[in-house]
Amino acid sequence: MRNVLYNAKGYSVVEIDGEMKVCWAEGHEGTIVYHDISEDLFERLKKSEADAYHVMLEVQHRDRITMDLQTLNKMRMAIQENRVDDFKQLANANKDTFDVNAPWATFLHYAAAYGSYGIAEYLIECGVNVNKRGGFRNSNALPYAAFGGHLDVVKLLYENGCKINTDYNLENPLFTAKSEGHLDVLKYLVDREFDYDSFGERLYAETREVMKKYSNQDDIYAFSIKYEPEFTSFISILANSYSYLNECSQKGSFSLNDYKYCEEDWGIWEDLKDLSDELASYYDLVDKWCGEDDDLYEEVYEEHKKRIIDVCINVMLKIKQSEEFSFYSKLNLNVFVREGMSADEELEIFKKLNDEQSVKEFEKFMGKA
């Protein structure tokens, strides 16, 4: 016979055939595990979330204690009170236990949970495995730091190779940060989910391929990266030739200079589907984790947009030094952002990429001359 005695976030205390047990889901498959718990531990568990955390870890790993309990508790208290020097002194004689799951997971998990930056930093310098799984979350230390809102420790862990695992809520630091209202931590983690360096490298490679593709058209005078953050998050490579430019100016009602610099009237469009899909996926992720908070969503969205624009500009600066750039006798480059850019911002981008004569023409097109 089973009776539920106590329910809380992530665990329960039940009575089974007259014996009291604490239980929770463990591992990726969410297997329910049961551990015997005494009345004293049950009372401790109910006091606070931190006490519950300690109790669950204690009952989970009773057989893994590798040092005497007095030393263990001294080291645990040093972590709780962030006494770095005291912890180091105690740790010097017990370094072989740094990666062992003690009664409450590893020392790094515990330091992460309590926001003990100095101790977490020391443990990492000693070579502990930052992705070691442990604790009732069966995760690395990142969700423990995120749960406590310890942004400095979250950054320390991530910058030293701690992975963001999002398959299950207990191991997902985005979920734990959001559930506890730590929006600064959530924003930092969401931002880490997009690899701007990799995106830039692939955009550079794609741009070079497009320039090679059209290198037999010797009258092409411009290439532009088009970025549409306000709509579908598409990113494309646009180009135009003098022959197409003359055709448009003869048929249309605008001046040749207007057609020359208006990317939306250009003749060559190459959509970059994989990169566009990656941008769209990231906005879905931002909406999932930040969509309920308009201010946070806007902040993350605007910062991401700015960084993508910077990536595009840097790609075009690299293109100027590439072999493909030399295929064309004279070439203007640009980054065209669909919506959300002022004339001054557009002009500033163009100035970074082109010579003085082209800038003067562009100023005229923008009505700045």
C-alpha positions in Angstrom: 0.0 0.0 0.0 1.3 3.4 -0.9 0.4 6.8 0.6 1.8 10.2 -0.5 3.0 12.1 2.6 4.5 15.1 1.0 4.8 16.6 -2.5 7.2 19.3 -3.7 8.9 20.5 -6.9 10.8 17.5 -8.3 10.3 14.9 -5.5 7.8 13.3 -3.2 7.8 11.5 0.2 5.7 8.4 0.2 4.9 5.6 2.6 5.1 2.1 1.1 4.1 -0.9 3.2 4.8 1.1 6.4 8.2 2.4 5.3 8.9 6.0 4.5 10.7 6.8 1.2 11.7 9.9 -0.8 11.4 9.5 -4.6 12.1 11.4 -7.7 12.7 10.9 -11.5 16.3 10.2 -12.4 18.2 10.0 -15.6 17.1 10.8 -19.2 14.3 8.2 -19.1 12.8 9.7 -16.0 13.0 6.5 -14.0 11.4 6.9 -10.5 13.9 5.9 -7.8 13.1 5.4 -4.1 15.4 5.9 -1.1 14.7 5.2 2.6 14.3 8.3 4.7 14.1 8.7 8.5 11.7 11.0 10.4 14.6 13.3 11.2 15.6 13.6 7.6 11.9 14.1 6.6 11.6 17.0 9.0 14.9 18.5 7.6 13.7 18.1 4.0 10.5 20.1 4.7 12.4 23.2 6.1 13.6 24.7 2.8 14.5 23.8 -0.8 18.2 23.9 0.1 17.6 21.5 3.0 15.6 19.2 0.7 18.5 19.3 -1.8 21.0 18.2 0.9 18.7 15.4 2.2 18.1 13.9 -1.2 21.7 13.9 -2.1 22.6 12.4 1.3 20.2 9.5 1.0 21.1 9.0 -2.7 24.8 8.4 -2.1 25.2 6.9 1.4 27.7 4.4 0.0 29.9 6.9 -1.8 31.4 8.8 1.1 35.2 8.7 0.6 36.3 10.8 3.5 35.2 11.1 7.1 31.9 13.0 7.7 33.5 15.7 9.8 35.9 16.7 7.0 33.1 16.4 4.5 30.8 18.7 6.4 33.6 21.2 7.0 34.2 21.4 3.3 30.5 21.7 2.6 30.2 24.5 5.1 33.2 26.3 3.5 31.3 26.2 0.2 28.1 27.4 1.7 29.9 30.4 3.3 32.2 30.9 0.3 35.4 30.5 2.5 37.8 29.9 -0.4 41.0 29.6 1.6 39.4 27.3 4.2 38.1 25.0 1.4 41.5 24.9 -0.3 43.2 24.0 3.0 40.8 21.1 3.6 40.9 20.1 -0.1 44.6 19.7 -0.4 44.5 16.4 1.4 41.4 15.2 -0.5 41.9 16.1 -4.1 41.2 12.5 -5.2 37.5 13.1 -4.2 36.9 16.2 -6.4 35.2 14.3 -9.2 33.5 11.8 -6.9 29.7 12.0 -6.3 29.7 12.6 -2.5 26.4 12.5 -0.6 25.3 15.7 -2.3 26.9 15.2 -5.8 30.4 16.7 -6.6 31.9 19.7 -4.9 31.5 21.6 -8.1 27.7 21.0 -8.1 27.6 22.2 -4.5 29.7 25.3 -5.3 27.4 26.0 -8.3 24.3 25.7 -6.2 25.6 28.1 -3.6 27.2 30.6 -6.0 30.6 30.0 -4.6 32.5 31.5 -7.5 36.0 31.3 -6.0 35.7 27.7 -5.0 34.1 26.7 -8.4 37.0 28.5 -10.1 39.6 26.6 -7.9 38.0 23.3 -8.6 38.0 24.0 -12.4 41.7 25.0 -12.1 42.3 21.7 -10.4 41.0 19.9 -13.5 37.6 18.6 -12.4 35.2 17.4 -15.1 32.8 20.3 -15.6 30.3 18.0 -17.3 30.3 15.4 -14.6 26.7 14.4 -13.9 25.4 14.2 -10.3 22.8 15.2 -7.8 19.1 14.6 -8.0 19.1 16.4 -11.4 21.6 13.8 -12.8 23.1 16.7 -14.7 26.3 18.8 -14.9 26.6 21.8 -12.5 25.1 24.4 -14.9 21.4 24.0 -13.9 22.3 24.2 -10.2 24.0 27.6 -10.8 21.1 28.7 -13.0 18.5 27.7 -10.4 20.2 29.9 -7.8 20.6 32.8 -10.2 24.4 32.8 -9.9 25.2 34.5 -13.3 28.9 34.8 -12.5 29.2 31.0 -11.9 27.0 30.2 -14.9 29.4 32.2 -17.1 32.4 30.5 -15.4 31.1 27.1 -16.1 30.0 27.8 -19.6 33.3 29.5 -20.5 35.1 26.4 -19.3 33.2 23.9 -21.4 30.1 23.1 -19.4 27.4 22.1 -21.9 23.9 23.4 -22.1 21.7 20.3 -22.0 18.1 20.9 -22.8 16.6 17.4 -23.4 14.9 17.2 -19.9 13.7 20.0 -17.6 15.8 18.9 -14.6 19.0 19.2 -16.5 18.0 22.2 -18.6 19.5 25.4 -17.2 17.2 27.6 -19.3 14.2 25.9 -17.7 15.6 26.2 -14.2 16.5 29.9 -14.7 13.1 30.7 -16.1 11.2 28.8 -13.5 13.0 30.8 -10.7 12.7 34.2 -12.5 16.4 34.7 -13.1 16.0 36.6 -16.3 19.7 37.7 -16.5 20.8 34.1 -16.4 18.1 33.1 -19.0 19.2 35.9 -21.4 22.8 34.8 -21.1 22.0 31.2 -21.8 19.7 31.9 -24.7 22.4 34.0 -26.3 24.8 31.1 -26.0 22.5 28.9 -28.0 23.6 30.7 -31.2 27.1 30.3 -32.6 27.9 33.6 -34.2 31.4 32.6 -35.2 30.3 29.5 -37.0 27.4 31.4 -38.7 29.9 34.0 -39.9 32.3 31.3 -41.3 29.5 29.6 -43.2 28.1 32.9 -44.5 31.6 33.9 -45.7 31.9 30.5 -47.5 28.5 30.9 -49.1 29.2 34.4 -50.3 32.4 33.3 -51.9 30.6 30.5 -53.7 28.0 32.9 -55.1 30.7 35.3 -56.3 32.4 32.4 -58.1 29.1 31.4 -59.7 28.7 34.7 -61.3 32.3 35.5 -62.1 31.7 35.0 -65.8 29.5 38.1 -65.8 32.1 40.8 -66.1 29.7 43.7 -65.7 28.6 42.9 -62.2 29.3 45.9 -60.0 27.9 45.1 -56.6 27.2 42.3 -54.1 25.2 42.7 -51.0 24.1 40.5 -48.0 20.4 41.0 -47.4 19.2 40.4 -43.8 15.5 40.5 -43.0 15.2 40.4 -39.2 11.6 41.8 -39.1 10.1 39.2 -41.4 11.2 35.6 -42.1 14.7 36.0 -40.8 15.9 35.2 -44.3 19.4 35.9 -45.4 20.4 36.2 -49.0 23.2 37.3 -51.4 22.1 39.9 -53.9 24.1 41.2 -56.9 23.5 43.4 -59.9 25.1 44.1 -63.3 25.4 47.2 -65.4 23.4 45.5 -68.2 20.5 44.8 -65.9 20.8 48.3 -64.3 20.5 50.0 -67.8 17.6 47.8 -68.6 15.7 48.8 -65.5 16.5 52.5 -65.9 15.2 52.5 -69.5 11.9 50.8 -68.5 11.4 52.4 -65.1 10.6 55.8 -63.8 13.6 56.3 -61.5 17.1 57.5 -62.1 20.0 55.2 -62.9 21.6 56.0 -59.6 18.4 55.0 -57.8 18.3 51.6 -59.4 22.1 51.2 -58.9 21.8 51.3 -55.1 18.3 49.9 -54.4 19.0 46.2 -53.7 15.3 45.3 -54.0 15.5 46.1 -57.7 18.6 44.1 -58.4 18.6 41.2 -60.8 20.5 38.4 -58.9 19.0 36.9 -55.7 20.6 33.8 -54.0 18.7 32.7 -50.9 20.8 30.9 -48.3 18.3 28.4 -47.0 20.3 26.6 -44.3 21.5 29.9 -42.7 18.0 31.3 -43.0 16.6 28.2 -41.3 19.1 28.6 -38.5 18.1 32.2 -37.9 14.4 31.2 -37.9 15.1 28.3 -35.4 16.9 30.7 -33.1 13.9 33.1 -33.1 11.6 30.2 -32.2 13.9 29.4 -29.3 13.9 33.1 -28.1 10.1 33.1 -28.4 9.9 29.9 -26.4 12.0 31.0 -23.5 11.5 34.8 -23.5 8.2 35.3 -25.3 6.1 35.8 -22.1 8.3 38.8 -21.1 8.0 41.5 -23.8 10.9 43.5 -22.5 13.2 40.5 -22.3 12.2 39.3 -25.7 12.8 42.7 -27.2 16.2 43.0 -25.5 17.4 39.5 -26.7 15.9 40.1 -30.2 17.6 43.5 -30.6 21.0 42.3 -29.3 20.8 39.3 -31.7 20.0 41.5 -34.6 22.9 43.8 -33.9 25.3 40.9 -33.7 24.1 39.3 -37.0 24.5 42.7 -38.7 28.1 42.9 -37.3 28.7 39.4 -38.6 27.5 40.4 -42.0 29.8 43.5 -42.1 32.8 41.4 -41.0 32.1 38.9 -43.7 32.1 41.6 -46.4 35.3 43.1 -45.0 36.9 39.6 -45.4 35.4 39.3 -48.9 37.4 42.4 -49.9 40.6 40.4 -49.1 39.4 37.3 -50.9 40.4 35.9 -54.3 36.8 36.1 -55.4 36.8 39.9 -55.0 39.6 40.1 -57.5 37.4 38.4 -60.2 35.6 41.7 -60.7 37.2 44.9 -62.0 35.4 47.2 -59.6 33.0 46.1 -57.0 30.8 47.7 -54.4 29.9 45.7 -51.3 27.0 46.3 -48.8 24.9 44.8 -46.0 21.2 45.6 -46.7 19.0 45.3 -43.6 15.3 45.1 -44.5 13.5 47.4 -42.1 14.7 48.8 -38.7 17.7 50.8 -40.0 18.0 54.6 -40.2 19.5 56.3 -43.2 22.5 57.2 -41.1 23.1 53.6 -40.0 22.8 52.4 -43.6 25.3 55.0 -44.7 27.7 54.1 -41.9 27.7 50.4 -43.1 28.3 51.4 -46.7 31.2 53.7 -45.8 33.0 50.8 -44.0 33.0 48.7 -47.2 33.5 51.1 -50.1 35.7 53.8 -51.6 35.1 57.5 -51.5 33.6 57.8 -55.0 31.0 55.1 -54.3 30.2 56.6 -50.9 29.4 60.0 -52.6 27.0 58.3 -55.0 25.4 56.4 -52.2 25.0 59.6 -50.2 23.2 61.1 -53.2 20.9 58.0 -53.4 20.2 58.4 -49.7 19.4 62.1 -50.0 22.4 63.0 -47.9 24.5 64.8 -50.6 
